[in-house]
Amino acid sequence: MTTGSGSGGSGWLRRVLGPAAPTAARPLPELSLPPGDGDLVWMRIGAGYDHDNPAEAALSPVMGQLLDQLHQLGLRVVVSRAEGSVPKVAKTDAAIPEPASTRSQIEGYLKLLQPDVILLIGAELPNMLIEVAEAEDIPVILAEARIRPRTFGDVFKPFSQRTGLSRVTRLLLPDRGSLDAALQRGIPSERLEMVGPLTAAHTPLPHNEVERNSLAEAFAGRQLWLAACVNEAEEHAIIEAQLTLLRYSHRALLIALPADPRRSAGMAARMTEAGLIVAQRAEDEDPTEEVNVYLVDDVFEIGLWYRMAPVCFMGTTLEGPLNAQRNPFEAASLGSAAIHGPQLGIYAPEWTQIDAAGAACRIERPQQLAEAVVRLLAPDQAAILATNGWELATGGAGVASRIAHAVRDAVEGEFE
């Protein structure tokens, strides 16, 4: 059947029903402004960023850290979020609902807010907002966006999605891969800067320095690695890894911390049966030269063991229940190169950051643990991961400061 030319297959319906009534413009909500008279930043947090729990409206410590840096530069901030409820902010800021993705609504928001700069957080691009901001000569800064290389499928995306990045005034990127991808997409290098990922400050776990010095003397010249919070299901993997390592270095020492301290005696028996020589800290047994495994069971000493071991396997990530998982930034902030399995649990966002920064070694199967330990105990290999992890764990405040200064520069016209 042939449809009428020029009007498409639905033309007959329009002729019967008449022209569609114009869509009513969505009314603008009341938009509050932060107190003071400084330059105003509209910080818009993209979908999927800083919003792991939809029922929780509070901003994360990372966003709080960035807001503090903006305040220190005399900037006022109004915050919106692309999904969920209006975020909770401090009295020094204001929170607004997300506007509809229509030109009229966004123009209304900009008329009421009159922001001096728009700061977009995350990889999602609100293309209409960017387009209208460009038309009104408002600088737009994109931060914390991990950009992927261009693929064949990008050709079929709407033109606005393909050109959204090109309209952004400044891109502050978290890693080298994103920088390379932005260059591949044709973004001029003078608009790009790799600042690193925005992470919360992580306070290193405490330890007894006298004890550390004593153990460092006892362990001198030995290759150490830590298996922290190991489930019973993972014991076979760390036993095989230590047996394999001993073939390369007969003085290698495993420091093993079970997820459940009640499992210590059973773990020691299982290791002994496998041919390993075990000393238990709880029994005041010394890690003498012939000992292969130093079994510790006090989780409150874990900061000491991260400091002692250049390589650590983060237990409960490979097999077994997840209830004993530890925050991976514990190891990263103390210079221990982390190995982990595919079970990311509640720390999935942290592991994603650490993996993206090249600060950890991920394995998928228990059989891969031995290979990972042997490889990472080569000093240069462990040092690369440890350095990346330490920079990630301790550099968040510096990244927040750099983003805030870039925002101030945009307000002052430094990017023009």
N, C-alpha and C positions, 0 to 999 in steps of 0.2 A: 504494500500500500504506500502511495506517495503522499508525503505531507506537503503543506503549503510552503512555497519557497520563501526564504528570508525570515520565517517566524518560528521554524523548528517544529518538532512533533507535538508540542504542547500549545501551539498557536490556536487550535480550535477551542481549547478550554478557556483561553483568555477572551476569545470572541464571544463565548457564551456568558461568562461571568463578568466581563468588563475588566477594566484595569484594576490592579491590586491597589488597595489603600496604602498610603505611605506608612512605613513603620514609625511608630511614635518614638521620639528620642527618649532614651533612658534618663530620668531626672538625676541631677548631680546630688550626691550625698553632702552632708555638711562636712567640710574638710577643715580640721583644726590645724593650726600652725604652732610650732614650738616657740617658746618665749624668746625674747631678745630681738636684736636688730642686725645680727650678722648675716653673711651670705647663706643662702639656703640650698641644701643638697637633698634631692629626692633619691633615696636609696631603695631600689626595688629588688627584692629577693626572688629569684626565678623559681619555677616549678621544680620540685625534686631536690632543692638545695636548702639545707638547714631546716628540714621539716620532716624528720623521720617518724614522728608521732603526730598524726593529724589531730589528735585530741588535745595536744599541748600547743598553746599559742606563744609561749615565752621564747624569746630569741636565745640562741645558744651562746655559750661563753665566747666563741669565736667572733660572732657578730657584735657582742658587747665590747670586745676588745677593739674592734674596728671603730665602733661608735665613740669610744673613749679617745681614740687617736684623732678623729674628726673634731671632737669638742676641743681638744687641746690646741687646735689650729684656729679656734674661734668660729667654727662652722656650725650652723644649726642644721638639724636633720629631721626629715619626715620619712617614715618607713612604710612601705607596703609590701605585701607578699602575694605571689601569683596564685597560691592555693591555700585553702583552709581559712581560718578566722583571722581577724585583724590582729597583728602581733602585739604583745605587751611590750611597752617600752618605758624607759625612765621618764621622770617628769621633765627632764631637759630636752626630750624629743617629742614628736607627735607621730601617731599611727593613723593610717587612712586605709579604707577598703580599696581593693584592686579595681581600677576602672574597666569598663567594657572595652573591647577591642574595636571601637568605632572611632572614626576621626572626630565626630562632634563631641563625644564624651571626653576624649583625650585632650582636645583643644580646650574644653571647659575646665578640666583639671589644671592644665598649664596656666590658664588665665587666672584661676583662683590662687594657685600655689606660687606662681612666678618663680620657679626654681632657677638658680644660677647654674646648676649642673645636675645631670642625672647620672647616678651610679648604679649600673646593673650588676648584680651578683649572680653567677652561675651561667651555664651555657645556653639557657633558653633565651631566644631573641624575641622580644615584643616588637614586631616589625612596624606596626602602626605607630607606636610610641616613638620609635627611633626616627621614622619618616617625618612625623609632625615636629619633633624636636629639631631635626635638621632644618626644616622649613622656617622655624622660628629662631634659628641661630642659637640653640641651647646645646652646649657640648654634652656628649654622651660618652661615659667611660665604662668599659666592660672589664670586670675582674672575676677571677676564679672560674674561668671558662676553659675546660679542657676541649680543645678543638681537634677533630679527627681529620685525617687527610681526605681530600676530595676523591669521590668514587664515581663510577659510571652512573650510578643511580641519581646523583645530584643533578644531572642534566634534566631529569623529569620533575624536579621540585619546582614549585611556583617561583617566579622570578624574584618576588620579594624575599623569599627565604634564602635564595642564592646570593642576594645582594645585601642582606641585612648587615653582615660584618663590614662591608665596604663603607657603610654609612656611619659607623662608630668612630668617634673622634680619637680614642686611645684604647688600646687593648693591653691590659696588664695580665700576663699569662703565667700559669703556675708551673710549667715545665717546658723542657726543650722540645718535646714532641708537638706540643700545641703551637710553639713558635714556628717550627718548621711547617706545620700544616697551614698556619695562617699565611706564611710566605708563599706556599704552594697555591693558595687560593687567590693570590694576587694582591694581598694587603701590603701597602708600602712599608718598608722596614722602619721608617722614621716614626710610624704610628704604633709600633710594637715594642714591648718591653717584657722580658722574662723576670718576674719578681719572686717566683717561688709560690708554693701553696700557702694559703692562709690557714693556720692551725692554732689551736689554743695552746697557751703556755702550759708545759707539763713539769711539775715540780718533781725532781728526782727523789726516789724512795730513800729513806734514811738507812744508815748502816753504822756499825761500830768500827771506827778507823783503826783502833788498836788491834782488833781481831783481824781486820783486813791485812794489816802489815804482817802479823804473825803467820797468817795463812799464805800470804804471798811468798814469804821466806820458805815455808814448807813445800810449796808447789813450784819452786823455782826450776825452770828448765823443762817443765812438763806441759804437754798440750792439754788444755782444759776445754771442756764443753759442758753446757748445762742443759738438762732436760727438766723443765719447770712444769709442775702441776700435771703430771702424767697420769692418765687413766689406766686402770688395769688392762683395758683392751689395747693400749699402746705399749705395754711393757715389752712385748716380743720385738717390737720395732727398735726400741732403744737398745735392747740387748744385742740384737744383730748388728746394729750400727757400731756399738762399742767393740764387739768382736772383730768386725771388719777393720775398724780404725787401728786396733792393736797389731794387725798384720803390717801396717805401715809405720807405726810408732809404738813400740812396746811400752813406753812410759806414759802413754796417753791416759788421762783420768776423766771419767764421767762423774759430774755432780748431779745426782738424781733427787728430785723433790716430788714425791707422790701427790696426786690431787687430794687424796684422803690420807692423813697421817696414820690412820688405823691400818693402812695397807703396807706400812713400812716393813714389818716382819715378813709378810708374804712376798713382797718384792725382793727382799734380801735373799730369801730362800730360793726363789725362782732364778735369780742371777747367779747364785752360788752353784746351783744345779747345772747352769749353762757353762760353768767353767770360769766365771769371773770371781775375783777376790774382792770382797765387800767390807768396808768399814762403816759402821753406823754412828753418826754424830750423837744421836740420842743415848747411845750406850757408852759415850766418851771414848770411842775407839779412834785411834789416830790414823790419818791417811798416809801411812808409811809408803816407802818406795815401791813395795810389791803390790800395793792396793790398786785395783782397776776402777773401782766405783766407790765414791764417797756418798753415802745415803744420808740425806738431811730431811727433816720432816717438819720444820718450823717455818711456816709461810711468812712470818714476820721478819725473817732474815733474808727474804728474797732479794732485797736491794743489795745485800752483800754479795750474793752469788752472781747477780747481773754484772757487778763490778769485776768479779774475779774471772769470769768466763768470756772470752772474745766472741764465742758462738753459743747460741742457745736455741734449743727446740722448744717452742711454745706448745705445751701439751694441751690436750682436750680439743685440739684443732684437727686431729687426724682421724681418731675413732673415739667411740664411747660418748657418755653424756657430756653436756656442755656447761654444767653448773659451776665448774671450777675455772673457767676461762679467765685469763688475765688480759688487761689492757696492753696491747703491743707497744704502746709508747713508753711503758715502764722500761723495757729493754732498750728501745731506741734512745731514750734520754740518757742512758748510762753506757752507751757505746758498745752494746752487745749485738752482733749481727744475728737477726732472727730467722729461723726456719719455721714454717707453719704449713698445716694441711688445709684441705678445702672447707672444713667446718668453721665458718667465720663467726657465726652466732651473733651476739649483741654488739660485737666489735667489728662488724662488717665495714662500716664507714671508715674506721681507723685503718683496717687492713688495706682497704682500697687506696687510701692516701699513701700508705707506706709502700705498697707494691708499685704504685705509679711513680714514686720517687726513686725507685731502684734501691730500696732500703731493706729488702727482705727477700728470702728465697722460698717460693711456694712449691710444695710437692703435692702430688695427688694420691700416692699410694704408699703404704708402709715400707715397701721395698726400696723406695727412693730416698729414705732418710739416711742410710749409710753413705750413699754417694754424695749427698748434700753435705754431710758432716766432713767427710774426707776432703772435699773440694774447698769448703769454706775455711778449714783450719790451715790452709795455705795463707800465710800472713797478708799477702796483697789482696786476696779475695775477701777476707773478712773485713779488712780495713775499708774497702770501697763501700760495702753495705753499711758498716758502722758509721762511717762519715756521713753518708747520705741520711741515715736515720737520725743521727745527732743534729744535723742541720735542720731537718724537718721538725724534730721535737722541740728545738730551742729557737728556731727562727721565726715563729709566728708573729711575735711582737714587731720584729723588723719588717715583715711583709705588710702588716697592718699599717705601720708608719709610712711605708713607701706608697701604699694605695692612698692614704689620707693626703699625703703631700702632692700626689698626682692630681687629686681632686682639687686641692687648693690652687695648684698651678693652672688648672683648666678655668677655674673661677677668675683668676687674674689674667687670663688670656695668653698664658705661656705657650699653648699648643697651636696658636693661630699662625 
